[in-house]
Amino acid sequence: MKKALSIAAAAALALTALAGCSGGQRGGTVNTDGSTSMADVMGALTEAFKAEEPDITVNYSGTGSGSGISGVLDGTCDIGLSSRELKAEEVSEGAVAHVVALDGVAVVVNPKNPVSDLTTEQIADIFTGKITNWSELGGADSAIAVYGREDGSGTRTAFEEIVGVEGECAYLNEYGSTGDVIGNVASNENAIGYASLSAVDGSVTAAKVNGVAPSEATVKDGSYTIQRPFVMVTKEGVTLSESAQAFLDFAMSPEAAEYISAAGAVYPN
Amino acid sequence: MRLLFTLCGLLAVGFVLLITVYLVISGIPAIREIGLGKFLLGRTWAAGQDEYGILPLILTSVYGTAGAVVIGVPVGFFTAVFLAKAAPKKLASLLRPAVSLLAGIPSVVYGLVGMRVLVPALRNSLHLPAGDSLLAAILVLAVMILPSIISLSETALEAVPREYEEASLALGATELETYLRVSAPAAKSGIAAAVVLGIGRAIGEAMAIMMVAGNVANMPALTRSVRFLTTGISIELNYSQDGSLQRQALFSVGLVLFLFITLINAFLNLVLKRDKES
């Protein structure tokens, strides 16, 4: 009896796992897949959407912008999530971008670090290894630990493009997720890193860039310069299921603004 | 019934074949595009610039594994000698479960402790900007390979006929001399198997060292942040574009890793086979 039960439980588990991102037109489930930076925004949107449409379940799996986009192109999920603008080749394969939010990329330092106001040039110099000691910036006499994300990450691509240091960064350490960067900056006084503004919490300091502190207002009016779009990706010519369309419409509607800003990102329209 | 057993057996073989064929098919294109020499001996891995040289990854995996073996094997071997020969029965019966528990700890937990305890300790004691380094990875791996080395060596040592040791002791050798000069040589193939198994575990580990190694594809140095073959795959796979050269190159890294591990297994089988024949 016990055995039968456990087999049944295992089978049920396996089925849900299979259903995770199998996509398709079943009403009631929307599978989204992509950027880990969008976790907070997706969490807020799904929760609010659930209140409106209790019968529709929105699944989110944070696998990375690249796999989210290829997922929607291959039809393995309904909506792809990307935290960078689409590349030309992705657009030519039929990817369509819907910008649901703007996100500042915060340059984060340890709260104990006295240096918290940097110019774009200084940031570029730090990340390319021209400035190697905090004392050069008026801080303590200790070597700078430059943390970043791995090659291909949406945050890294956005940061390097905006700051103008594409492919020239001399990282001391690379991490596989936003949370890893924040956690490691929080535990090392010498560290500097970058992370989605929406993910920055009290454990680290988001530095001012050219005198402008990153915030919702400064991202929206463009005065905080290190920012990127959060994009929901669909495929041209593929009709979304009714529930997926409803979710996309909800995310793009003015109604979603408050949830997006509650999640730390900025409603763009 | 017999059919069922045959099918199950074939299933296992089928999986091995499937994985091998899949790895070869998906690993070859990038190597062809990049060039075997450039791929294996290139010193720069930078997917953003389309440079895919995995020499730093290979050397890091080799050095990391070698370092773990240099630390883990002596410690493991002496623990095994202690458990098999010298330890009082009560203490041994306490230690043995502890060792098997060590084997049961998930690798992510090793990584977590390494990240929270070992890395800051290294940073502060060696005055590094950050403690994530080859050294941290070696220390974590050394602990992780201990259980397999201890339990296999212990089994091998216990299988040594009691008469050998009694003869040695009767001839006036001390206990230490007996264990090192008589028991250990008699158990050498079992101990060798333990070492090879440890190497296999160390070279295939990804999760724990990803959390302590820093993950930048530098040429390996003890206090530098490094990237292993395994962590190279796991850290970049999620964000690489489907069908891109980056993703294909990651499969090629997988193929290289697979070849490494196959060689180690073949060597292990050779050792065990020679043992049986003698």
Interface residues (C-beta under 8 A of the other chain):
Chain A: T63 G64 S65 G66 S67 I69 S70 L73 D74 K87 E90 S142 A143 I144 A145 Y147 E150 D151 G152 S153 G154 E160 E166 G167 Y171 L172 N173 E174 Y175 G176 N184 S187 N188 N190 A191
Chain B: A46 A47 G48 Q49 R116 P120 R123 P129 A130 D132 M210 G214 N215 V216 S225 R227 S234 I235 E236 N238 Y239 S240 Q241 D242 G243 S244 Q246
